[in-house]
Amino acid sequence: MKDRSDSPAAGGNHCYVNRELSWLQFNKRVLEEAEDPANPLCERMNFASIFQSNLDEFYMVRVGMLMDTLHLTAVDDKTGMTSSEQTAAVLDRTRELLADRDRIGRELLEELAGQGVDICRFASLPDKTQSFLEKHFTSNVLPLLSPQIIGRKQPFPFLRNKAIYAVAILKSKNGSERMGIVPCGEGVLRRLVPLPGDGQRFVLVEDLIASFLPKIFTHYKVDGTVLVRLTRSADIHMDEASSEMSDMLAEEYRKSMEKLIRRRKRLQPVKLEYQGKLSDTVRDSLCSCLGLSRKHLFASSIPLDLSFMGAVRDILRDKPELFYPRRVPQNSPNVDPLRPMTEQIRERDRMLSYPYESVRPLLRLLQEAGQDPEVVSIKMTLYRVAHNSKIVEALVDAAENGKEVVALVELRARFDEENNIGWSRVLEQAGCRVIYGLDGLKVHSKLLLITRMHNDQVEYMTQVGTGNYNEDTVRLYTDYALMTASPEIGAEAAQVFNCLSMGEVVEDSRHLMVAPACLRTKVLAFMEREIEQARQGRAAYLGFKLNGLTDKLIIDKLIEASRAGVKVDLMIRGICCLIGGVPGWTENIRVHSIVGRYLEHARIYLFGLGERRQVYISSADFMTRNTTRRVEVAVPIYDPALRTHLEQMFQDQFRDTAKGRVQQPDGQYLRAEGELFNAQEHFCDQAYDRSWAVSAPAKRRPAGSKTAVKPSSPKLEAPKQAVSKSPPAITVRKSRRGLLGRMIGRKK
């Protein structure tokens, strides 16, 4: 029997971090970027907005889930915390973070005023300006408002998720007290109300409405005002729609999903933020009507919604010093823009590194496949796609050219459900065969399979990636995309699609790792191999770049590896439920995190050293949802040059002292120390240098220059080439482009 003293549970509980608290640590790192003076002002404003949107989604999903399980006896499998304990800890930590956010927000608004854009409070304005705003309010705002007084015949209204409301305490002539509520015109009124005079000076529309509540409730005395913003749970289990999917037609399934999405908009409140003085009477009334305790109420000294900072950034576009220097994805040196993609991939594997390199080669591969007479079929998984997706347009073109096109569209991609429902209809109407995720399993893999008949032989072109097929996010997220003509990988990719079409999962594979049945088992087996190497006194190594680490089986194996002497490098952007550097337990594990200009999204697995070294890129984090409840694919990198490049990028990230943080043995994260090095900027410079060397080898960056001379290629486009040699470009008729836009019901 195994000695229980070797189990983390026997004495290593201090090696674990609660998932929810770890996520809040990550969002703190985002907020730190809003405070970092090394970032330009408008980028700091952007990080403040991201912090808020992150926190909103966290409460909608994770806190909503915790509140749904308060009555259950289940506990966190790593820390033993109950749902009640986790909720209490989250609320306390949120209060600390919001205090920091308010302080940083005030500093940003002060610096913004120094740049000539002033967000003013109505109460601080001179009488003449207030009179101007009163006329504006009466003429342009008041007619669009829908106020309500709460009473027996006017029940408490439904407060929309993340909308701002002005709440008034009203006193009648007989002394009775009532509550008035006014929606602040979300989606109808412009948030920034310009002030007369020189410069860019504004008030926020909610401040304007709150200031003129006496003009709305004319029969009452307004005895107090406060602005509130409610966050609702979004913890809808989309599997409710898919549980009977096998018995549904496609349109029935889509309608069932749409019904669930509508339900989500009316779920229970989880957080109420307010700006202004909130009396005990109003607080108790709001808590009673919304079903919240006081612990779920948070005061704010800055505007409740920071999304207006996007409009402010647009105002300041003529000041480039307030933004990051412009960077555009470059042409990959692995790809010749003059030659067909199929021809190049047949020669050797190609890999793209986003956002440093352009997504154009992948688009070209799809476009060429749609017009290639040897192509028999195109199969693709779609999880999150752009609103105006060139990927979907290429699939539609291929179907119209007579190719068999099979698209697995995951309708349960959280908060992208409506977009995906629209695209599924577009694809279906174009003649594509659309399939959906499996019962209880989301399809999160990033997989493209092109099947050709070449010289009477089946030939595969397979693309496996770490990020979504989304031309918008490839400019912002770091990801990898492998393109290979390997017949073995192609055959296993075909097996994945066959299983998905039949509602099954891949039970075994030799080259690919495919969750949920044969990814975690392979990862654990590779880890066990390194543990055995270390126990035999040999050097052993594991390295992983992930977005999150929560899977307890994998965490415990990492602890076991560390205790055996395996060196472990973890580059984890977000949630990490493991603490490295704990003496006697995880002292051989180092955990780093990078939060910078681009969202670190790629997943890399490294197993072993020297000839034992196995290198994979993957769509899967080591989170329980990825390893057990999703269809994920990891692909080995066999090409030596690509392996070396990937390994070097992985190691370079541990050198980052500009945006890197190092986890401490107490679980806290501190800025990395040493000579200043920004990994993301370094990769940008490398991409510029490689692209410049290929396109203009006679010209070089000036000696000592920190920034490469930029090639003249436009954003996300390959350099213009002779028409006779260019691969065929996608052509979308205007009528169909308009139809696509109308069918998904969105404008970019």
MISE-780960 format. One record per residue (C-alpha): residue number from 1; residue in one letter; x, y negated, z. Coordinates in steps of 0.1 Angstrom, whole numbers. Layout:
BEGIN
NUM,A,X,Y,Z
...
***
This chain:
BEGIN
1,M,0,0,0
2,K,12,-35,-9
3,D,25,-55,20
4,R,-1,-82,27
5,S,26,-106,38
6,D,36,-110,2
7,S,2,-123,-7
8,P,-3,-161,-8
9,A,-34,-157,13
10,A,-13,-143,41
11,G,6,-175,46
12,G,7,-194,13
13,N,-26,-212,14
14,H,-5,-244,16
15,C,5,-236,-21
16,Y,-30,-243,-33
17,V,-49,-275,-41
18,N,-87,-278,-44
19,R,-97,-282,-80
20,E,-118,-313,-75
21,L,-92,-331,-54
22,S,-65,-322,-79
23,W,-87,-338,-106
24,L,-90,-370,-85
25,Q,-52,-370,-82
26,F,-50,-369,-120
27,N,-74,-399,-123
28,K,-53,-417,-98
29,R,-24,-413,-123
30,V,-46,-429,-150
31,L,-54,-458,-127
32,E,-17,-463,-120
33,E,-12,-469,-157
34,A,-37,-498,-154
35,E,-15,-513,-127
36,D,19,-506,-143
37,P,34,-539,-155
38,A,54,-521,-181
39,N,22,-516,-200
40,P,9,-545,-221
41,L,-22,-562,-206
42,C,-48,-549,-231
43,E,-35,-513,-227
44,R,-38,-517,-189
45,M,-74,-528,-194
46,N,-79,-497,-215
47,F,-66,-474,-188
48,A,-90,-491,-163
49,S,-119,-483,-186
50,I,-107,-448,-191
51,F,-104,-443,-153
52,Q,-141,-454,-149
53,S,-154,-432,-178
54,N,-134,-403,-164
55,L,-149,-408,-130
56,D,-184,-410,-144
57,E,-180,-377,-162
58,F,-164,-361,-132
59,Y,-195,-370,-111
60,M,-219,-360,-138
61,V,-204,-326,-142
62,R,-184,-315,-112
63,V,-201,-334,-83
64,G,-234,-325,-99
65,M,-225,-289,-98
66,L,-213,-292,-61
67,M,-246,-308,-51
68,D,-265,-280,-68
69,T,-246,-254,-48
70,L,-248,-271,-13
71,H,-273,-245,-1
72,L,-251,-216,-12
73,T,-224,-198,9
74,A,-198,-197,-19
75,V,-164,-211,-12
76,D,-135,-223,-33
77,D,-114,-191,-40
78,K,-81,-210,-34
79,T,-87,-233,-4
80,G,-117,-217,12
81,M,-136,-250,12
82,T,-174,-249,10
83,S,-194,-270,-15
84,S,-203,-293,14
85,E,-167,-297,25
86,Q,-156,-303,-11
87,T,-183,-329,-17
88,A,-174,-348,15
89,A,-137,-348,6
90,V,-145,-360,-29
91,L,-166,-388,-16
92,D,-140,-400,8
93,R,-112,-398,-18
94,T,-135,-417,-43
95,R,-139,-445,-19
96,E,-101,-449,-16
97,L,-97,-448,-54
98,L,-125,-474,-60
99,A,-108,-497,-35
100,D,-76,-495,-56
101,R,-97,-499,-88
102,D,-112,-531,-75
103,R,-78,-546,-65
104,I,-63,-537,-99
105,G,-95,-549,-117
106,R,-92,-583,-100
107,E,-56,-586,-110
108,L,-64,-577,-146
109,L,-92,-603,-148
110,E,-68,-629,-134
111,E,-41,-621,-160
112,L,-68,-621,-187
113,A,-77,-656,-177
114,G,-41,-665,-181
115,Q,-44,-654,-217
116,G,-73,-677,-223
117,V,-102,-652,-219
118,D,-120,-659,-187
119,I,-148,-638,-173
120,C,-165,-663,-150
121,R,-190,-658,-122
122,F,-221,-678,-126
123,A,-220,-692,-91
124,S,-186,-707,-97
125,L,-196,-727,-128
126,P,-203,-765,-128
127,D,-239,-777,-129
128,K,-237,-787,-165
129,T,-227,-752,-176
130,Q,-253,-736,-154
131,S,-280,-758,-170
132,F,-268,-747,-205
133,L,-270,-710,-193
134,E,-305,-716,-179
135,K,-317,-727,-213
136,H,-300,-697,-230
137,F,-315,-674,-204
138,T,-350,-688,-209
139,S,-349,-686,-247
140,N,-328,-656,-255
141,V,-327,-633,-225
142,L,-359,-635,-205
143,P,-382,-625,-235
144,L,-363,-592,-237
145,L,-365,-582,-201
146,S,-389,-557,-185
147,P,-391,-565,-148
148,Q,-410,-544,-123
149,I,-422,-549,-87
150,I,-423,-518,-66
151,G,-456,-511,-49
152,R,-484,-486,-45
153,K,-495,-491,-81
154,Q,-460,-496,-94
155,P,-438,-466,-83
156,F,-401,-467,-83
157,P,-389,-467,-119
158,F,-367,-441,-135
159,L,-331,-455,-135
160,R,-312,-445,-166
161,N,-278,-429,-163
162,K,-249,-455,-161
163,A,-273,-484,-168
164,I,-271,-517,-148
165,Y,-301,-530,-129
166,A,-307,-562,-110
167,V,-325,-556,-77
168,A,-342,-584,-59
169,I,-356,-586,-23
170,L,-389,-605,-28
171,K,-409,-623,-1
172,S,-445,-633,-7
173,K,-462,-663,9
174,N,-477,-641,36
175,G,-442,-629,46
176,S,-444,-594,32
177,E,-413,-579,16
178,R,-411,-561,-17
179,M,-385,-549,-42
180,G,-381,-561,-78
181,I,-360,-543,-104
182,V,-349,-556,-137
183,P,-330,-535,-163
184,C,-301,-556,-176
185,G,-307,-550,-213
186,E,-284,-522,-221
187,G,-282,-518,-258
188,V,-303,-549,-264
189,L,-284,-578,-250
190,R,-247,-586,-256
191,R,-227,-580,-225
192,L,-205,-611,-229
193,V,-224,-644,-229
194,P,-201,-672,-243
195,L,-199,-705,-224
196,P,-197,-739,-241
197,G,-164,-758,-245
198,D,-129,-749,-254
199,G,-114,-714,-250
200,Q,-129,-680,-246
201,R,-150,-682,-215
202,F,-179,-658,-207
203,V,-203,-646,-181
204,L,-216,-611,-180
205,V,-252,-608,-189
206,E,-261,-589,-157
207,D,-246,-618,-136
208,L,-267,-642,-156
209,I,-299,-621,-150
210,A,-292,-617,-113
211,S,-287,-655,-110
212,F,-320,-663,-126
213,L,-342,-637,-108
214,P,-363,-666,-94
215,K,-373,-675,-129
216,I,-385,-639,-134
217,F,-403,-634,-100
218,T,-420,-668,-99
219,H,-446,-659,-73
220,Y,-421,-648,-48
221,K,-391,-661,-29
222,V,-360,-642,-39
223,D,-343,-634,-6
224,G,-314,-614,-19
225,T,-300,-599,-51
226,V,-277,-570,-59
227,L,-266,-552,-90
228,V,-267,-514,-91
229,R,-254,-487,-115
230,L,-265,-451,-111
231,T,-247,-420,-122
232,R,-268,-388,-127
233,S,-258,-352,-128
234,A,-252,-336,-162
235,D,-250,-301,-148
236,I,-272,-285,-174
237,H,-263,-249,-182
238,M,-264,-248,-220
239,D,-264,-210,-218
240,E,-301,-213,-210
241,A,-306,-220,-247
242,S,-282,-193,-259
243,S,-294,-165,-236
244,E,-321,-155,-261
245,M,-302,-168,-292
246,S,-302,-134,-309
247,D,-340,-136,-311
248,M,-340,-172,-323
249,L,-338,-187,-358
250,A,-311,-213,-362
251,E,-336,-242,-361
252,E,-353,-228,-330
253,Y,-319,-226,-313
254,R,-310,-262,-322
255,K,-344,-274,-309
256,S,-339,-255,-277
257,M,-305,-273,-273
258,E,-321,-307,-280
259,K,-347,-300,-253
260,L,-319,-292,-228
261,I,-301,-324,-237
262,R,-332,-345,-230
263,R,-335,-327,-197
264,R,-300,-337,-188
265,K,-308,-374,-190
266,R,-332,-370,-161
267,L,-312,-350,-136
268,Q,-306,-359,-100
269,P,-286,-389,-90
270,V,-251,-383,-77
271,K,-236,-417,-72
272,L,-248,-453,-68
273,E,-224,-483,-72
274,Y,-235,-518,-63
275,Q,-221,-553,-65
276,G,-233,-579,-41
277,K,-247,-578,-6
278,L,-269,-547,1
279,S,-291,-551,31
280,D,-300,-521,53
281,T,-336,-524,41
282,V,-327,-522,4
283,R,-300,-495,10
284,D,-325,-473,28
285,S,-352,-479,1
286,L,-328,-470,-27
287,C,-315,-439,-9
288,S,-350,-427,-2
289,C,-362,-433,-38
290,L,-332,-418,-54
291,G,-327,-389,-30
292,L,-292,-400,-21
293,S,-274,-403,13
294,R,-255,-434,22
295,K,-222,-416,16
296,H,-230,-416,-21
297,L,-232,-454,-23
298,F,-201,-473,-33
299,A,-196,-511,-31
300,S,-177,-529,-59
301,S,-162,-563,-60
302,I,-156,-563,-98
303,P,-181,-557,-126
304,L,-199,-523,-123
305,D,-191,-513,-159
306,L,-157,-520,-174
307,S,-167,-511,-210
308,F,-168,-548,-218
309,M,-130,-547,-218
310,G,-132,-531,-253
311,A,-148,-563,-266
312,V,-122,-584,-248
313,R,-94,-564,-264
314,D,-109,-572,-298
315,I,-109,-609,-290
316,L,-72,-606,-283
317,R,-62,-587,-314
318,D,-42,-617,-327
319,K,-18,-613,-297
320,P,2,-582,-306
321,E,24,-586,-275
322,L,-7,-576,-254
323,F,-8,-542,-271
324,Y,14,-512,-276
325,P,36,-517,-308
326,R,17,-503,-337
327,R,25,-466,-345
328,V,10,-446,-373
329,P,12,-408,-379
330,Q,41,-400,-403
331,N,45,-375,-431
332,S,58,-343,-418
333,P,92,-333,-431
334,N,79,-297,-432
335,V,55,-306,-459
336,D,61,-318,-494
337,P,32,-341,-505
338,L,39,-333,-542
339,R,34,-295,-539
340,P,2,-275,-532
341,M,-1,-265,-496
342,T,-7,-228,-504
343,E,25,-226,-523
344,Q,45,-242,-493
345,I,28,-221,-466
346,R,35,-189,-486
347,E,72,-198,-485
348,R,73,-202,-447
349,D,52,-213,-417
350,R,45,-250,-414
351,M,36,-268,-382
352,L,22,-303,-376
353,S,26,-323,-344
354,Y,-1,-348,-338
355,P,-3,-378,-334
356,Y,33,-382,-345
357,E,27,-365,-378
358,S,-3,-369,-402
359,V,-33,-346,-403
360,R,-33,-351,-441
361,P,-17,-317,-449
362,L,-45,-299,-432
363,L,-71,-319,-451
364,R,-52,-311,-483
365,L,-52,-274,-475
366,L,-90,-274,-471
367,Q,-95,-296,-502
368,E,-73,-273,-523
369,A,-90,-242,-510
370,G,-124,-256,-520
371,Q,-112,-260,-556
372,D,-89,-230,-559
373,P,-104,-202,-581
374,E,-85,-176,-561
375,V,-101,-185,-528
376,V,-129,-162,-518
377,S,-139,-176,-484
378,I,-132,-203,-458
379,K,-140,-196,-422
380,M,-136,-222,-395
381,T,-145,-228,-358
382,L,-158,-263,-350
383,Y,-159,-275,-314
384,R,-156,-313,-316
385,V,-156,-330,-349
386,A,-154,-367,-360
387,H,-187,-386,-365
388,N,-177,-391,-402
389,S,-158,-359,-406
390,K,-136,-353,-437
391,I,-133,-317,-424
392,V,-170,-311,-428
393,E,-170,-329,-462
394,A,-143,-305,-474
395,L,-163,-275,-462
396,V,-194,-289,-480
397,D,-174,-294,-512
398,A,-161,-258,-510
399,A,-197,-245,-506
400,E,-209,-265,-535
401,N,-180,-251,-556
402,G,-193,-216,-549
403,K,-170,-205,-520
404,E,-183,-185,-491
405,V,-180,-209,-462
406,V,-186,-197,-427
407,A,-186,-223,-399
408,L,-190,-215,-363
409,V,-204,-247,-347
410,E,-203,-247,-309
411,L,-235,-265,-299
412,R,-225,-264,-262
413,A,-195,-287,-265
414,R,-203,-309,-236
415,F,-215,-344,-246
416,D,-209,-336,-282
417,E,-240,-314,-286
418,E,-261,-339,-306
419,N,-232,-346,-330
420,N,-227,-309,-335
421,I,-264,-302,-340
422,G,-264,-328,-368
423,W,-234,-313,-385
424,S,-248,-278,-383
425,R,-278,-290,-403
426,V,-256,-307,-428
427,L,-235,-276,-433
428,E,-265,-253,-435
429,Q,-282,-275,-461
430,A,-250,-275,-482
431,G,-251,-237,-484
432,C,-226,-229,-457
433,R,-233,-200,-434
434,V,-235,-214,-399
435,I,-231,-193,-368
436,Y,-230,-202,-331
437,G,-212,-193,-300
438,L,-217,-160,-281
439,D,-242,-155,-253
440,G,-225,-169,-222
441,L,-192,-177,-240
442,K,-183,-209,-256
443,V,-161,-207,-287
444,H,-133,-231,-280
445,S,-107,-217,-304
446,K,-92,-239,-331
447,L,-91,-214,-360
448,L,-92,-217,-398
449,L,-90,-187,-421
450,I,-88,-190,-459
451,T,-90,-157,-478
452,R,-77,-155,-514
453,M,-74,-128,-540
454,H,-40,-133,-555
455,N,-27,-108,-580
456,D,-55,-84,-570
457,Q,-42,-85,-534
458,V,-59,-101,-504
459,E,-40,-130,-491
460,Y,-46,-150,-459
461,M,-39,-186,-451
462,T,-44,-191,-414
463,Q,-43,-223,-393
464,V,-43,-220,-355
465,G,-42,-252,-334
466,T,-43,-266,-299
467,G,-67,-294,-307
468,N,-100,-301,-323
469,Y,-106,-305,-360
470,N,-113,-342,-355
471,E,-96,-369,-376
472,D,-103,-395,-349
473,T,-88,-378,-319
474,V,-57,-366,-338
475,R,-45,-402,-336
476,L,-48,-402,-298
477,Y,-42,-367,-286
478,T,-9,-347,-287
479,D,-15,-314,-304
480,Y,0,-287,-326
481,A,-13,-270,-357
482,L,4,-239,-372
483,M,-3,-230,-408
484,T,9,-195,-418
485,A,6,-169,-446
486,S,14,-141,-422
487,P,-8,-111,-433
488,E,-7,-97,-397
489,I,-19,-130,-382
490,G,-45,-134,-410
491,A,-59,-99,-405
492,E,-63,-106,-367
493,A,-79,-139,-374
494,A,-103,-121,-398
495,Q,-111,-97,-369
496,V,-119,-127,-347
497,F,-144,-141,-372
498,N,-159,-107,-378
499,C,-165,-102,-341
500,L,-180,-137,-338
501,S,-203,-130,-366
502,M,-215,-98,-349
503,G,-218,-114,-314
504,E,-188,-94,-301
505,V,-154,-102,-286
506,V,-120,-91,-297
507,E,-110,-62,-274
508,D,-74,-58,-285
509,S,-48,-76,-308
510,R,-11,-73,-314
511,H,-1,-108,-324
512,L,-28,-132,-313
513,M,-40,-136,-278
514,V,-78,-138,-278
515,A,-98,-147,-248
516,P,-118,-135,-230
517,A,-107,-99,-233
518,C,-70,-100,-244
519,L,-54,-133,-234
520,R,-51,-134,-197
521,T,-40,-97,-196
522,K,-12,-104,-221
523,V,-1,-135,-202
524,L,0,-116,-169
525,A,19,-88,-186
526,F,46,-112,-200
527,M,48,-128,-166
528,E,53,-93,-150
529,R,81,-86,-174
530,E,99,-117,-162
531,I,94,-108,-126
532,E,110,-74,-132
533,Q,139,-91,-149
534,A,144,-113,-119
535,R,142,-84,-95
536,Q,169,-67,-114
537,G,191,-97,-109
538,R,188,-111,-144
539,A,179,-147,-154
540,A,142,-150,-160
541,Y,120,-179,-171
542,L,84,-190,-177
543,G,73,-223,-191
544,F,38,-236,-197
545,K,24,-269,-210
546,L,-13,-271,-201
547,N,-41,-295,-195
548,G,-52,-276,-164
549,L,-43,-247,-141
550,T,-70,-232,-119
551,D,-71,-194,-127
552,K,-62,-178,-93
553,L,-49,-146,-108
554,I,-24,-165,-129
555,I,-16,-189,-100
556,D,-9,-159,-77
557,K,13,-143,-104
558,L,33,-176,-107
559,I,38,-176,-69
560,E,50,-140,-71
561,A,73,-149,-100
562,S,88,-178,-80
563,R,94,-155,-49
564,A,111,-130,-72
565,G,135,-157,-85
566,V,119,-166,-119
567,K,124,-202,-129
568,V,90,-217,-138
569,D,84,-250,-155
570,L,49,-264,-156
571,M,39,-295,-176
572,I,3,-300,-166
573,R,-15,-332,-174
574,G,-46,-328,-153
575,I,-59,-304,-127
576,C,-32,-282,-111
577,C,-43,-260,-82
578,L,-8,-249,-75
579,I,18,-268,-55
580,G,54,-262,-66
581,G,85,-266,-45
582,V,71,-251,-13
583,P,101,-234,5
584,G,98,-196,5
585,W,68,-196,-18
586,T,71,-218,-49
587,E,106,-233,-46
588,N,114,-221,-81
589,I,84,-238,-96
590,R,86,-274,-108
591,V,54,-292,-118
592,H,54,-324,-139
593,S,26,-345,-154
594,I,27,-371,-181
595,V,0,-398,-185
596,G,9,-422,-212
597,R,-1,-439,-244
598,Y,-14,-406,-259
599,L,-35,-379,-242
600,E,-14,-349,-236
601,H,-36,-321,-250
602,A,-13,-294,-265
603,R,-8,-260,-249
604,I,25,-242,-251
605,Y,34,-208,-235
606,L,71,-198,-232
607,F,80,-164,-218
608,G,116,-152,-212
609,L,150,-162,-223
610,G,172,-154,-253
611,E,161,-125,-274
612,R,132,-119,-250
613,R,118,-154,-256
614,Q,82,-154,-268
615,V,66,-188,-279
616,Y,29,-194,-283
617,I,7,-224,-289
618,S,-29,-221,-278
619,S,-63,-236,-274
620,A,-65,-222,-239
621,D,-56,-238,-206
622,F,-50,-215,-176
623,M,-84,-223,-162
624,T,-109,-196,-153
625,R,-134,-210,-178
626,N,-109,-207,-206
627,T,-95,-173,-197
628,T,-128,-156,-189
629,R,-158,-175,-203
630,R,-146,-188,-237
631,V,-133,-175,-270
632,E,-98,-189,-272
633,V,-69,-181,-295
634,A,-31,-183,-288
635,V,-7,-177,-318
636,P,29,-167,-317
637,I,55,-190,-333
638,Y,78,-167,-353
639,D,97,-192,-375
640,P,130,-199,-357
641,A,132,-236,-367
642,L,96,-242,-355
643,R,104,-224,-322
644,T,135,-245,-316
645,H,116,-277,-324
646,L,87,-267,-301
647,E,111,-257,-272
648,Q,130,-290,-275
649,M,98,-310,-273
650,F,88,-291,-243
651,Q,121,-297,-225
652,D,122,-334,-235
653,Q,89,-340,-216
654,F,106,-330,-184
655,R,131,-358,-190
656,D,103,-385,-191
657,T,109,-411,-164
658,A,86,-438,-180
659,K,53,-419,-178
660,G,63,-387,-161
661,R,53,-378,-125
662,V,68,-351,-104
663,Q,47,-331,-80
664,Q,61,-330,-44
665,P,59,-301,-20
666,D,31,-319,-2
667,G,11,-320,-34
668,Q,15,-357,-41
669,Y,29,-370,-74
670,L,57,-395,-76
671,R,72,-413,-106
672,A,101,-394,-121
673,E,135,-410,-115
674,G,166,-414,-137
675,E,176,-432,-168
676,L,146,-446,-186
677,F,131,-422,-211
678,N,97,-422,-227
679,A,90,-388,-243
680,Q,61,-400,-264
681,E,79,-430,-278
682,H,109,-407,-284
683,F,87,-383,-305
684,C,73,-413,-324
685,D,109,-425,-332
686,Q,118,-390,-343
687,A,88,-388,-366
688,Y,96,-421,-382
689,D,132,-411,-386
690,R,124,-378,-402
691,S,98,-393,-425
692,W,121,-421,-435
693,A,150,-397,-441
694,V,128,-377,-465
695,S,112,-406,-483
696,A,142,-428,-485
697,P,174,-409,-477
698,A,196,-438,-489
699,K,182,-461,-463
700,R,188,-458,-426
701,R,177,-474,-395
702,P,200,-503,-385
703,A,226,-493,-360
704,G,214,-498,-324
705,S,178,-503,-334
706,K,153,-489,-310
707,T,125,-487,-335
708,A,126,-470,-369
709,V,120,-490,-400
710,K,84,-481,-409
711,P,77,-465,-443
712,S,50,-482,-462
713,S,25,-454,-461
714,P,-9,-464,-448
715,K,-24,-451,-416
716,L,-31,-413,-418
717,E,-24,-413,-455
718,A,4,-397,-475
719,P,26,-420,-496
720,K,11,-427,-531
721,Q,25,-403,-556
722,A,22,-399,-594
723,V,-13,-389,-603
724,S,-2,-361,-624
725,K,16,-344,-595
726,S,-8,-351,-567
727,P,-29,-323,-553
728,P,-66,-327,-561
729,A,-83,-350,-536
730,I,-117,-345,-521
731,T,-145,-362,-540
732,V,-177,-370,-522
733,R,-205,-384,-542
734,K,-219,-417,-528
735,S,-254,-402,-526
736,R,-242,-373,-505
737,R,-220,-394,-483
738,G,-251,-415,-475
739,L,-270,-383,-469
740,L,-244,-370,-445
741,G,-246,-402,-425
742,R,-284,-401,-424
743,M,-285,-364,-415
744,I,-264,-368,-384
745,G,-281,-400,-375
746,R,-250,-418,-365
747,K,-229,-447,-377
748,K,-192,-448,-371
***
